[in-house]
Structure formats: C-alpha cells, structure tokens
Amino acid sequence: MRVEKPIRLYVTFYTFSEAMATEAACKRENLSGKLVSVPRKLSAGCGVAWECEPCLRPEIESLLEKEDIEFEEMAELST
C-alpha cells in the first residue's frame, strides 16, 4: 500500500534577507509556516525557502506584495 505524501507550498527567494522578512511578516500576520532548506526539486539563490500549507497561498501572495518582498518561485511539492 502506497502512502500519499502531503503537499506543501514552498516559496523560494533570491536573498536570505527576503526569506527572513517573509518569516517576520508571516509571524506578524499569524500565518503558519517555517524557513527550510530548499527542496532538491527547486532551486533558489539563497538556499532557503518558506514552507507552509498550500491553502495559505493566496494570503502569502498578498502579504508578499503588500510588504514588497521579492520572491523567486512558489511551488507545491509532496514532501
């Protein structure tokens, strides 16, 4: 029997400071998630990604735009 792996949303960044700014903004807005190493399937300039539930994508996109935080890519991957 094959077990389905959960899908997670990963946001990658060009710089570490953008990743840190995302973490701070998400904490202020009570959006759950965490900074993680970028999964091998993705690439990122700084090697760090924000990982969270895919259902938070609209809120994350809106927050990044509001905070003027530049990101490289958003991708949903199984962990």
N, C-alpha and C positions, 0 to 999 in steps of 0.2 A: 504494500500500500504506500503510495506516494503522498508525502505531506506537503501541502502548499505552503510556500514561504510567504510571509507578509510583505506587502508592497509598502515602500517608504518613499517619501519625496526628498530629493537631495537638491540643494541649491549650492552651486559652486561659485567661487569668486576669483577675481584677478589678484587681489591682495589680501593679506591677513587682516589688515585694518578694516576692510569691508566685512569680513567674516565676524570680527569682534563687534562691529557696530550693529550687525544683524542680531547677534546674541543679546546685546544690551536692549535693542528696540523690542525684540520678542519678549524679553523678560518684563519690560515696562508694560507691554500690552497683554501679559499673561497668556502668550501663545507658547504651547509646549513644544519642546524640541531640544536639540543639543548639537554642539560642534563635534564633528567626527573627521577622521581621515577620509579623503575622497575615495570612494569605491574604485576598484581597478577598471570597471567598465566605463568610467568617466575620467576626464582629465580636468585639472584646474591649475591656474597659475600659482596659487599659494599652497595647494595640497590639503586645504581644509574645506569642509562643506557643512552646511546646516542640514540636519536630518530631522524630519517630522512626519506626521501623518499626512497622507495625500489630501485628505479633506480640508486641510488648512491652506491649500494652495491659493485660493482667492484672497484670503487675509494676508498671507505672506507677500503676494504680489503687490497688493495695495499698500502694505506697510513699507516695503522697499521703495516704492515710488514716492510715497509721502516723505520718507526720510532721505530721499535722494541717494540711496545706496545702490551702486552698480554691481550687478552680478553677471556671471559668465553664462550659466546654464541652469535650468530647472529640469529634473528628470525623475520619473517614477521607476524604481527598480525593486525587484524582490531581493530581500536580504539573505 
